[in-house]
Amino acid sequence: LTGVASVSLGVLHPLYREYFTDYSSDIPPHVLLAMHACAGVSLLGVWVLSSLHSTSRDAAEAALERALKTLRESEGKLVSLVESTEDLVFSLDLDKRVITANAAMRHLYFQLRGTPLVSGHLFLEPSPQGVQLRWWPLFDKVLEGQRMRFEEEYGSGARYLVLDVSMSPILDLDGKVTGLTF
């Protein structure tokens, strides 16, 4: 349709005006034909550009959908992996507030503290001063970019717990620390 309109505008219309009408103009017929031909080519150019734009937009949307699908699948696998382990896994932001925790960590936290571990709350608050004095400096080192691994022992008598602690900083795309994982 655009091609027909372009040919009609560019060639047929000036020829029609020259040979089939009484229209008089100060513009010579060959100049009028050239002007209309340029208009027809411009119309075709606009059509080509809009087609290219539509095609590239569709390709970009398809690529984005594929990337989002892959991301959702990867996220699902990672959540399944973290939730299925018996290891304690959680992450904190720069203010030491809980971002997320797996089921094992939420269960142990509730057993030890009597309150649920809630996202957004300050980790280990409220707690005895000794606990904060022990963990806050370690968290601060990790939040400065240092990885840490050590064993920590808790309990006495029948209830004894040995934790193999591994803490790592969470880095953004620029390499800045945005939190920590435990």
C-alpha positions in Angstrom: 0.0 0.0 0.0 2.8 2.4 0.8 4.6 1.5 -2.4 1.4 2.3 -4.4 1.0 5.6 -2.6 4.6 6.5 -3.2 4.5 5.7 -7.0 1.2 7.6 -7.3 2.5 10.6 -5.4 5.9 10.5 -7.1 5.1 9.8 -10.7 1.5 9.4 -11.6 0.1 12.5 -10.0 2.5 15.0 -11.7 1.9 13.2 -15.1 -1.9 13.4 -14.5 -1.7 17.1 -13.8 0.4 17.7 -16.8 -1.6 15.8 -19.4 -5.2 15.5 -18.1 -6.0 18.8 -16.3 -6.0 22.5 -17.1 -3.9 23.3 -14.0 -1.4 25.9 -14.7 1.6 26.6 -12.5 4.8 28.6 -12.5 6.6 25.4 -11.7 7.9 23.6 -14.8 6.6 20.0 -15.3 10.0 18.4 -15.0 10.7 20.2 -11.7 7.2 19.2 -10.4 8.0 15.6 -11.4 11.3 15.8 -9.5 9.6 17.3 -6.4 6.9 14.6 -6.4 9.5 11.9 -7.0 11.4 13.1 -3.9 8.2 13.1 -1.9 7.5 9.6 -3.0 11.0 8.4 -2.1 10.7 10.2 1.3 7.4 8.4 1.9 9.0 5.0 1.1 12.0 5.9 3.4 9.6 6.7 6.3 7.9 3.3 5.7 11.2 1.5 5.7 12.4 3.2 8.9 9.1 2.4 10.7 9.4 -1.2 9.6 12.9 -1.4 10.9 11.9 0.2 14.1 9.0 -2.3 14.6 11.2 -5.2 13.8 14.0 -4.1 16.1 11.5 -3.4 18.9 10.0 -6.9 18.5 13.4 -8.5 18.6 14.4 -6.5 21.7 11.1 -7.5 23.5 11.7 -11.2 22.6 15.3 -11.0 23.9 14.1 -9.4 27.1 11.4 -12.1 27.6 14.0 -14.8 27.1 16.4 -13.2 29.6 13.6 -12.7 32.1 12.5 -16.4 31.7 16.1 -17.5 32.2 16.5 -15.3 35.2 13.3 -16.7 36.8 14.4 -20.2 36.1 17.8 -19.5 37.7 16.2 -17.8 40.7 13.9 -20.8 41.2 16.9 -23.2 41.1 18.9 -21.0 43.6 15.9 -20.7 46.0 15.4 -24.5 45.8 19.1 -25.1 46.5 19.2 -22.7 49.5 15.9 -23.8 51.0 16.7 -27.5 50.7 20.0 -27.3 52.6 20.2 -27.9 56.3 23.0 -25.3 56.5 22.1 -22.0 58.0 21.9 -19.4 55.2 20.9 -15.8 55.5 21.9 -12.3 54.2 22.1 -8.9 55.7 22.2 -5.4 54.2 24.7 -2.7 55.1 22.7 -1.7 58.2 22.7 -5.4 59.4 19.0 -5.8 58.6 17.9 -9.2 57.5 17.3 -9.5 53.7 16.5 -13.2 53.5 17.0 -16.4 55.4 16.4 -20.1 54.5 14.1 -22.4 56.5 16.9 -23.9 58.6 18.0 -20.5 59.8 14.5 -19.3 60.5 13.9 -22.5 62.5 17.1 -22.2 64.6 16.6 -18.5 65.2 13.1 -19.2 66.5 14.3 -22.0 68.7 17.1 -20.0 70.2 15.4 -16.6 70.5 11.7 -17.4 70.7 10.8 -14.9 68.0 10.7 -15.3 64.3 13.5 -14.0 62.0 11.8 -11.3 60.0 13.1 -9.6 56.8 13.9 -6.0 57.4 14.5 -6.3 61.1 17.9 -5.7 62.6 19.7 -9.0 63.1 20.3 -10.1 66.7 18.2 -7.2 68.1 17.6 -7.2 71.0 20.3 -9.4 72.3 22.8 -9.5 75.2 25.7 -7.1 74.8 28.2 -10.0 74.6 26.5 -11.4 71.4 26.7 -8.0 69.7 30.3 -7.5 70.8 31.2 -10.8 69.3 29.3 -10.6 65.9 29.1 -6.9 65.0 32.9 -6.4 64.4 32.9 -9.6 62.3 29.9 -8.3 60.3 31.7 -5.0 59.9 34.8 -6.7 58.5 32.8 -8.5 55.9 30.9 -5.4 55.0 34.3 -3.8 54.3 34.9 -6.5 51.7 36.7 -9.2 53.7 35.7 -12.9 53.4 35.7 -14.8 56.7 35.6 -18.5 57.7 35.9 -20.0 61.2 34.2 -22.3 63.6 32.0 -21.0 66.4 30.9 -23.2 69.4 27.7 -22.6 71.4 25.9 -24.3 74.2 26.6 -26.5 77.2 25.6 -29.9 78.4 23.2 -31.8 76.2 22.7 -28.8 73.9 25.9 -28.2 72.1 26.2 -26.5 68.6 29.3 -26.1 66.5 28.9 -23.7 63.5 31.2 -23.7 60.5 30.8 -20.0 59.7 31.5 -18.7 56.2 30.7 -15.0 55.6 31.1 -13.3 52.3 30.3 -9.8 51.1 27.6 -9.2 48.5 28.9 -7.1 45.7 27.0 -5.0 43.1 28.0 -4.6 39.4 30.5 -1.9 40.4 32.2 -4.1 43.0 30.8 -2.1 45.9 29.6 -4.1 49.0 25.8 -4.0 49.4 25.5 -6.6 52.2 26.8 -10.0 53.4 25.8 -13.6 53.2 26.3 -16.0 56.1 
